[in-house]
Amino acid sequence: MSNKKYYLGWLMAFIAVSLFSTKAIIVKLIYQVQDIDAITTVALRMIFSFPIFIIIALKTWKPLTKKQVYQIIIAGFLGYYAASLLDFIALKYISSSLERLILFLNPGIVLILSWIFFKHKINKFQCLSLILGYISVFIVFMHESLNGSNIVLGVILAFASVVSYALYVILCSSLLKTMEAIRLTSLATCIASILCIAQFYIIEPSPNQILLSLPFKIYWLSAINALFCTVIPVLLTMLAIQSCGPGITSQTGIIGPMITIFLGAALLNEKLTIYHAVGTFGVILSMIILSKGIIVEKAKT
């Protein structure tokens, strides 16, 4: 692998993480403009991103087996429908900083679920990572619970989002053996888009009236959310994996919580306290330890 290709891959991974990390900020800004529900917010995100993923799905289209069709439907439901909806609702109750720290625990949740369902062993590095990660999030949670209402509900919803996405990752690990990552992602996102938009039109009593009555600022924030926080980072992540491998790409995600926390302080006036600093450091350290545990496991095999 050439150095130029390697560094280009790292740069794409860095940009992808940075854009992904702004998602919570954009959603919070939407909620500040008007107190709309998460169903409408998610639907707007998918309305803008759906056409792009349809084009990608058509460009990468290959016949699917019946089993693959069922798996992709489940993957779309778990990864980009349920996880997104739960996350957007959680942001009604917790800060973007706490939300990002919770979502960053996703690799640990995957590890626990793999142990439960597939009896995968957890080594001492991975165990230490889990303990440190949860203690770090608990520190931030205890601090924020003193200053807000429904924090517990928000944390539960955010964790439910993480579990849903972790199940999606586990399911995709088997699907990726038979199809390309970008093809799988586009198909799963198309399924999620259909579910999110259909849900909006089924649940809301006057969906078209709601869409027409929204301020223009919500539309362009939703477009930013769809393009810069969804489509572009998804594609950049796939390209980064091809250029520098999944290990470097995933490790770049360590910067995610820091970006969200600093943007939350700058754009949302969220307080940046010593508790957030300690919690962020702890979660990042837990991910570094987790990566060490994964390297140890690979060395054994």
Secondary structure, 3 states (H helix, E strand, C coil): CCHHHHHHHHHHHHHHHHHHHCHHHHHHHHHHHCCCCHHHHHHHHHHHHHHHHHHHHHHCCCCCCHHHHHHHHHHHHHHHHHHHHHHHHHCCCCCHHHHHHHHCCHHHHHHHHHHHHHCCCCCHHHHHHHHHHHHHHHHHHHHHHCCCCCHHHHHHHHHHHHHHHHHHHHHHHHHCCCCCHHHHHHHHHHHHHHHHHHHHHHHCCCHHHHHHHCCHHHHHHHHHHHHHHHHHHHHHHHHHHHHHHHHHHHHHHHHHHHHHHHHHHHHCCCCCCHHHHHHHHHHHHHHHHHHHHHHHHHHHC
